[in-house]
Amino acid sequence: MVEIVMRMGWSYVSIIYEESNYGIKAFEELEDLLARHNICIAIKEKLVKDSGVAEDIAYDNIVQKLLTKPRARGAIIFGSDQEVRQVMRAVRRANATGSFSWIGSDGWSARNLVSDDYEPEVEGTLSVQPQANPVRGFEEYFLNLTVENNQRNPWFVEFWEDHFQCRYPGSTSTPYNNYTKQCTTKERLSRQNTDFEDQLQFVSDAVMAFAYALRDMHHDLCGGRPSLCDAMKPTKGADLLKYLRKVQFKGLSGDHFRFDVNGDGPARYNIIHFKQSQIGQYHWVKVGEYYEGELRLNMSEVKFKRLSPKPPESVCSLPCDVGQAKKYVEGESCCWHCFNCTTYQIRHPDDETHCQLCKWGTLPDAHKQYCRAIPEVYLRPESAWAIGAMAFSSTGILITLFVMGVFVRHNDTPIVRASGRELSYILLAGIFMCYGVTFALVLKPTNIVCAIQRFGVGFCFTVVYAALLTKTNRIARIFKAGKQSAKRPSFISPKSQLVICMFLVTVQIIINGVWMVIAPSHAMHHYPTREDNMLVCDSYIDASYMIAFFYPIVLIVICTVYAVLTRKIPEAFNESKHIGFTMYTTCVIWLAFVPLYFGTANHVPLRITSMSVTISLSASVTIACLFSPKLYIILIRPERNVRQSMMPPRHGNMHRTAGTGPSSMMAAAVVGAATCAQEEKIQRHITPTNTEPSLKTKKLCEMATQTISSIFTSLDINAYNQIPYADQFVANNTATEATTTPPANADNEREQVVSNNNKINQMQHGQSTAAAVTIVVSTAVNCVGSPPALTATAATATTAATATTTTAGVVGTTAAAVTAIAATVTTIATSTSTDAKDATETTNGSHRGPVLQTNL
C-alpha cells in the first residue's frame, strides 16, 4: 500500500483504521513505513469495529476531519466491508463525493457490500487483494461430500442444513435449524448452488506448512520411527517454530511456499481498481500486482475519474520553484512555505531549507540549482583593443629597426659619431623593448607572463632614461667645468658613459630581483564585483607596478632637471634641447596616464591597452624628438653631414678655440662666419639707416664668409677628417685660464698663444692654411673692432704666413690666395673703421667699438 502511495506521488495522506487487532497492527506498520519514505499523515482516525454500535454522527465526524485537510486527498482505509460502507454513506451526506481517492485493504477489497449503491463515492479506489490460485482437486472433492461420507466433520451437517434450508434427519436441534422442511438425503452440492472461497490456497499452504514442519521435527527427534517419541511429548512450540521457518515446498496450487526472514509468507497481491468503464457502469479490474517486494502497476489503466488518467494531488505543499528554499510549518514535516533565494544564492544541495551563497567568481545558473563559473576576462590577443595596441607597437618596432639600420649603415659619419654611438644604440635598444612590452601585456596572464610584465615595464624605461640621463649629465658637467676651470671633467669618455649607463640599469635589475624574491609574481583571479572574474597579474590588483615605475620616474625627473639646466647652452650641443622636449612630453603623457589607469580598474582591456599605448607613446616621443633631426640630415640633407655642421657658430666657442690645439682651425673658421652675422645684428640696433660705412662693413663680412667657404672646399679631405669633434676633449695649451683683469702685456701673450696653436696645427695636419685661416678670422673679427686690434692681428698673421713652409699644390696656392685676401681685407677695414667710428658717435653720442669687441 505504501508503494502505491509513492507511485501516485502522494506525500500527504490520511489513515482510517478499525479498532481491532487487524487495524491497529496495520496502522502501526503503516505509520512506520510512511515515515521512512517522508510521507506525512494528515489525519488518523479509528473506526468502531461493530458498525451496529457506532452512530452516523461518528462517521460524519470522521469525514469532517478529513475535509479539514483539503490538500490530503489520498486516504488509506484499513477495515471490514461493513465499516467502510458506513464511511461511504457519510461522504455522500457531507456532499464530498469525489473529494477523496481511497487506498483499500484486503478487508473490503472487491466487496459488493461496499460498492453497491455507492459507486460514485468508491470510484477510483485502488485496493490490494491477496493473490491466490485455485487448489487443484478441491472443487471436485468438496462437491462430492455428503453428510454420510463426511461424518468426521461434526459441523458439516449444520452447513448442509443451512445450505439446503432443511432439517437433516437425526440431527441435533440448534437455535438455527428450526426448519419445517426435512432433508431427503438426496441433495447434492453443485457449481450452480455452491460458491467457493478464493483464498483456499492460503488455507492449504498453512496446513501443509505445519505438516512439513512436524515431519522434519519428527525425523530429527524420533529418528523416523512411527508415532511420537518421548522427545515430542509434549511438542514444544519454540522448537516447532524453528522448523516452521525452514519449511519449503510446492503447494497444492502449484506455487512454491517459504517464509522470509521476518516470518511472513510470500508477498503476492493483486492490485485491483474500481473504475467507470462507461457511463453508469462500474466494475473492479486488475491493474497490477505486487510480487516479492516488487510493484507492477499499469498506470494507463488507472482512472480515478472517467476520462481523467492523471492521479489527484495529495501533498500539503507544492514543490518549490527553482531557486526557492522551504520554510516548514511548525509541527508539519510535509507542509512548508517557499521563499526565493537572493540574486547570488542557490538552494543548498543538501539542505532544502537553506540558500547557499555562491563563491566569488561564480554565479547561480538560470534555475539557481548550482553555481557556474564566470568566464575569465582578460585582454585577448584577438580583441580590437589588443590588435590596436600591437599594431601601434609593431609600427614603432619597424621604425626603430629602420633607425637602427640607418645608424649602422652610417656608423662612421660625423653626425652619428657626434651623437655618441654607444649611448644611441643603447637608447634604441630601450625603445625597441618599450614597443616589445606591449606583446607581453596582451598575452593571457600566467606566472611566467606576469614575471615578464613586471620586469619588462620598468626595465625598458630604465634603459631609455638611463641613456638620456647619462647624455644630459655629461653635457651639463662639461659646460659647468668649462665655466670654472680648464681642467678636463672626469668620466666623459665613451667607455665611462657606458659604465655609468650600465650602473643605472643595474639598479633597476637589483630592485626587480629583490621584488621577485620577496613577492613572486603570479596570475590570479580578481573580483571587483560579484559578477566579475578577471584573470590578471598580482601587480594589477595592488598597483605594485609603481615599484617597477618608481626608479624610472626618478630617472625621468632627474633627466628633466638636467634638460632644464642645459637648455641655454650653445647650439653645438642642441641635442640637450631635444632631450628636454622629450622629457617634457613624457611627463605630460604619464601625468595623463595615471588617472586613466586607476580610473579603469574594472575594465581590464582598456586598462592594459592604456598602459601599453602609454609606453609605446613614450618610446615614440623619444625616437621622434632625438632621432628624427639626425635622420633628416643623414637621409635628406647629406651635405650637412660634415664636421663644420657639428659646431654651429656661437661666440662662446671663441674662448675654447683660442685655447685648444688641433681644433683651433675649425672653431676659428666657424666663429669668423658667426662674427659677420653678429655684426649685422648689432648694426641694426646702432644705425637706423643704411649708411655708407655700414654697407661697406656688411660687404666685408660677406667677402670673409665666402673666402672661408672656398678655403675649406680646397682642404685635403684626409687631413680634414683628423680634426677632432666638438664634443671631444683636447688638452689646453695653457695651464691656467686668463684672469678677469688681463695684465699689461695681455696682447703679446695672446699673440704668442695664437702663434703656438698655428704651429701645432701645422705639425699635426701638415697644412699651411692654418695661418691663412687665422688671418681671415682675425680680419673678420677686427672688421667691427678698433684699429689697434687690427694692426696687431695683421702683424701676427704676416709673421705666421712668413713662417709657413712650402707645401704641395693646392695648399700652397690656397695660402697665397688667403694672404692676398687678408691684405685686401686689412686695407678695406682700415679705411672703413674711421667711418664706422664717426657714424657710431653721431648716432649714439659715444664710441661703441670697445663694447662690441668685448661681446665678441
Buried (B, 14 or more C-beta within 10 A) or exposed (E): BBBBBBBBEBBBBBBBBBBBEBBBEBBEEBBEBBEEEEBBBBBBBBBBBEBEEBEEEBBBEBBEBBBEBEBBBBBBBBBBBBBBBBBBBBBBEBEBBBBBBBBBBBBBBBBEEBBEBBBBBBBBBBBBBBBBBBBEEBBEEBBEBBBEEBEEEEEBBBBBBEEBEBBBEEBEEEEEBEBEEEBEEEBEBEEEEEEEEBEBBBBBBEEBBEEBBBEBBBEEBBEEEEEBEEBBEEEEEEBBEEBBEEBEEEBBBEBEBEBEEEEEBBEBBBBBBBBBEEEEEBBBEBBBBBBEEEBEBEEEBBBBBEEEEEBBBBBBBEEBEBBBBBEBEEEEBBBBEBEBBEEBBBBBEEEBEEBBBBEBBBBBBEEBEEBEEBEBBBBBEEBEBBEEBBEBBBEBBEBBEEBBEBBEEBEEBBBBBBBBBBBBBBBBBBBBBBBBBBBBBBBEBBBEBBBBBBBBBBBBBBBBBBBBBBBBBBBBBBBEBBEEEBEBBEEBEEEEBBEBBBEBBEBBBEBBEEBEEEBEBBBBBBBEEBEBBBBBBBBBEEEBBEBBBEBBBBBBBBBBBBBBBBEEBBEBBBBBBBBBBBBBBBBEBBEEBEEBBEEBBEBBBBBBBBBBBBBBBBBBBBBBBBBEBBBEBBEEEEEBBBBBBBBBBBEEBBBBBBBBBBBBBBBBBBBBBBBBEBBBEBBEEBBEEEBEBBEBBBEBBEBBBEBBEEBBEBBBEEBBEEBBBBBEBBEBBEEEBBEEEEEEEEBEEBBEBBBBBBBBBBEBBBBBBBBBBBBBBBBBBBBBBBBEBBEBBBEBBBBBBEEBEEBEEEBBEBBEBBBEBBBBBBEBBBEBBEBBBEBBEEBEEEEBBEBBBEEB
